[in-house]
Amino acid sequence: MSRENGQNIKVHLTEEQINKRVAEIGAEITERFKGESVYLVCILRGSIFFTTELAKRIDLPMEIDFMTVSSYGAETVSSGVINVKQDLSGSIEGKNVIVVEDIIDSGNTLSRLLQLFKSRNPKTLTLCTLLDKPERRQVEVDVDYTGFVVPDKFVVGYGLDWDQKYRNLPYIGFVEE
């Protein structure tokens, strides 16, 4: 148990565990796309840590782009409509696109985002997530690479935040009441 800014954070995944799994995913992607290039799409903000660490472990030519989307607005429940706050800077047509996400829970936003990407005609469309919460899934999404499956608890660290705090923790933890 760690105490961060007055909150009790229970370490769930250590920095070492995360680094080991990210290296494994990087090797799997390198093997799958051997002889080709990839286009990593980092879904901001939570995926930034995972994307940069993953990119360092993929031994292929690559481009990295960023996208910010929301389906929540001012609500705590998804509206079901994607609001693209920041779109990609380049075209993904004909490219091996790997969408890099920090966590997948309901699948609602990601499902719509993947439909948007498919309409842009990539050569391949792959989904990679650091964390998966299948207990919360409302819409099924095909995940190609999963770092870790986590229980339905609120997680922070390694890019994931609580009210913009705790992103910089080098581990993933549960916020304890």
C-alpha positions as CSV (number, residue, x, y, z in Angstrom):
1,M,0.0,0.0,0.0
2,S,1.3,3.4,-1.0
3,R,0.0,6.8,0.1
4,E,-0.1,9.3,-2.7
5,N,-1.5,12.8,-2.2
6,G,-3.6,11.6,0.7
7,Q,-5.0,8.6,-1.2
8,N,-4.3,5.0,-0.4
9,I,-3.1,3.3,-3.6
10,K,-2.7,-0.5,-3.5
11,V,0.0,-1.6,-6.0
12,H,-1.5,-4.1,-8.4
13,L,1.1,-4.3,-11.2
14,T,4.7,-3.3,-10.5
15,E,6.9,-1.3,-12.9
16,E,8.9,-4.5,-13.5
17,Q,5.8,-6.5,-14.4
18,I,4.6,-3.8,-16.8
19,N,8.0,-3.5,-18.5
20,K,8.2,-7.2,-19.0
21,R,4.7,-7.5,-20.6
22,V,5.3,-4.4,-22.8
23,A,8.5,-6.0,-24.1
24,E,6.6,-9.2,-24.9
25,I,3.9,-7.3,-26.8
26,G,6.5,-5.3,-28.7
27,A,8.2,-8.5,-29.7
28,E,4.9,-10.0,-30.9
29,I,4.1,-7.0,-33.0
30,T,7.6,-7.0,-34.5
31,E,7.2,-10.6,-35.5
32,R,3.6,-10.1,-36.9
33,F,4.5,-7.2,-39.1
34,K,8.1,-8.3,-40.0
35,G,9.2,-6.6,-43.2
36,E,6.5,-3.9,-43.0
37,S,6.0,-0.6,-41.2
38,V,3.4,0.2,-38.6
39,Y,1.3,3.3,-37.7
40,L,0.8,3.6,-33.9
41,V,-2.2,5.7,-32.9
42,C,-2.0,6.8,-29.3
43,I,-5.4,7.6,-27.7
44,L,-4.7,10.5,-25.5
45,R,-4.2,11.1,-22.7
46,G,-4.0,7.9,-20.7
47,S,-2.2,5.9,-23.4
48,I,0.9,8.1,-23.7
49,F,3.1,6.2,-21.2
50,F,2.2,2.8,-22.7
51,T,2.5,4.0,-26.3
52,T,6.0,5.5,-25.8
53,E,7.3,2.4,-24.0
54,L,5.7,0.1,-26.6
55,A,7.2,2.0,-29.5
56,K,10.7,1.6,-28.0
57,R,10.2,-2.1,-28.1
58,I,8.9,-2.5,-31.7
59,D,11.8,-3.1,-34.0
60,L,10.1,-1.9,-37.2
61,P,9.8,1.4,-39.2
62,M,6.9,3.3,-37.7
63,E,4.9,6.5,-37.5
64,I,3.3,7.6,-34.3
65,D,0.1,9.8,-34.3
66,F,-2.2,11.0,-31.6
67,M,-6.0,11.2,-31.2
68,T,-8.2,12.6,-28.4
69,V,-11.8,11.3,-28.3
70,S,-14.6,11.5,-25.8
71,S,-18.0,10.1,-25.5
72,Y,-18.8,11.4,-22.0
73,G,-19.0,15.2,-22.3
74,A,-19.8,16.5,-18.8
75,E,-21.6,13.2,-17.9
76,T,-20.3,10.2,-16.1
77,V,-22.1,7.8,-18.5
78,S,-21.2,7.6,-22.1
79,S,-23.5,9.3,-24.5
80,G,-22.6,6.8,-27.2
81,V,-21.6,9.5,-29.6
82,I,-17.9,10.0,-30.3
83,N,-16.5,13.5,-30.0
84,V,-13.2,13.7,-31.8
85,K,-11.3,16.5,-30.0
86,Q,-8.1,15.9,-31.8
87,D,-7.9,13.9,-35.0
88,L,-5.0,12.2,-36.6
89,S,-2.5,14.4,-38.4
90,G,-2.0,12.0,-41.3
91,S,-3.9,9.5,-43.5
92,I,-4.1,5.9,-42.4
93,E,-5.2,4.6,-45.8
94,G,-3.2,1.5,-46.8
95,K,-1.2,1.4,-43.5
96,N,-0.9,-1.2,-40.7
97,V,-2.6,0.8,-38.0
98,I,-2.2,-0.2,-34.3
99,V,-4.6,1.6,-32.0
100,V,-3.0,1.8,-28.6
101,E,-5.3,2.2,-25.6
102,D,-4.7,2.5,-21.9
103,I,-7.8,0.6,-20.7
104,I,-10.9,-1.0,-22.2
105,D,-14.0,-1.3,-20.1
106,S,-17.4,-0.9,-21.6
107,G,-16.1,-0.9,-25.2
108,N,-18.6,1.7,-26.4
109,T,-16.2,4.5,-27.3
110,L,-13.6,2.1,-28.7
111,S,-16.2,0.3,-30.9
112,R,-17.2,3.5,-32.5
113,L,-13.6,4.6,-32.9
114,L,-12.7,1.4,-34.7
115,Q,-15.6,1.9,-37.1
116,L,-14.3,5.4,-37.8
117,F,-10.8,4.0,-38.5
118,K,-12.2,1.2,-40.8
119,S,-13.9,3.8,-42.9
120,R,-10.5,5.4,-43.5
121,N,-9.3,2.2,-45.3
122,P,-6.2,1.0,-43.4
123,K,-4.4,-2.1,-44.7
124,T,-4.8,-3.7,-41.3
125,L,-6.4,-2.5,-38.0
126,T,-5.1,-3.9,-34.8
127,L,-6.0,-3.0,-31.2
128,C,-3.6,-3.1,-28.4
129,T,-4.5,-2.3,-24.8
130,L,-2.5,-2.2,-21.6
131,L,-5.5,-3.1,-19.4
132,D,-8.7,-4.9,-20.1
133,K,-11.8,-4.9,-17.8
134,P,-14.0,-7.6,-19.4
135,E,-16.4,-7.5,-16.5
136,R,-17.6,-4.0,-17.6
137,R,-17.9,-4.9,-21.3
138,Q,-21.2,-3.7,-23.0
139,V,-20.0,-3.9,-26.6
140,E,-17.7,-6.6,-27.7
141,V,-14.4,-5.5,-29.3
142,D,-11.7,-7.7,-30.7
143,V,-8.5,-7.0,-28.8
144,D,-5.3,-8.2,-30.5
145,Y,-2.9,-7.5,-27.8
146,T,-3.7,-7.2,-24.0
147,G,-1.2,-6.3,-21.4
148,F,-3.2,-7.4,-18.3
149,V,-6.8,-8.3,-17.4
150,V,-7.8,-6.4,-14.3
151,P,-10.8,-6.6,-12.0
152,D,-13.5,-4.0,-11.9
153,K,-11.8,-1.5,-9.7
154,F,-10.6,2.0,-10.2
155,V,-7.0,2.0,-11.5
156,V,-4.4,4.7,-11.6
157,G,-0.8,5.0,-12.6
158,Y,1.3,4.5,-15.7
159,G,-0.8,7.1,-17.6
160,L,-4.2,6.4,-16.0
161,D,-5.5,9.2,-13.8
162,W,-8.0,10.2,-11.2
163,D,-9.0,13.8,-11.9
164,Q,-5.7,14.3,-13.7
165,K,-3.7,13.0,-10.8
166,Y,-1.5,9.9,-10.4
167,R,-0.6,9.5,-14.1
168,N,3.1,9.6,-13.3
169,L,3.1,6.6,-10.9
170,P,5.5,4.0,-12.4
171,Y,3.1,1.2,-11.4
172,I,-0.6,0.5,-11.7
173,G,-2.6,0.5,-8.5
174,F,-6.1,0.5,-7.2
175,V,-7.5,3.5,-5.3
176,E,-8.5,2.2,-1.9
177,E,-11.3,3.9,0.0
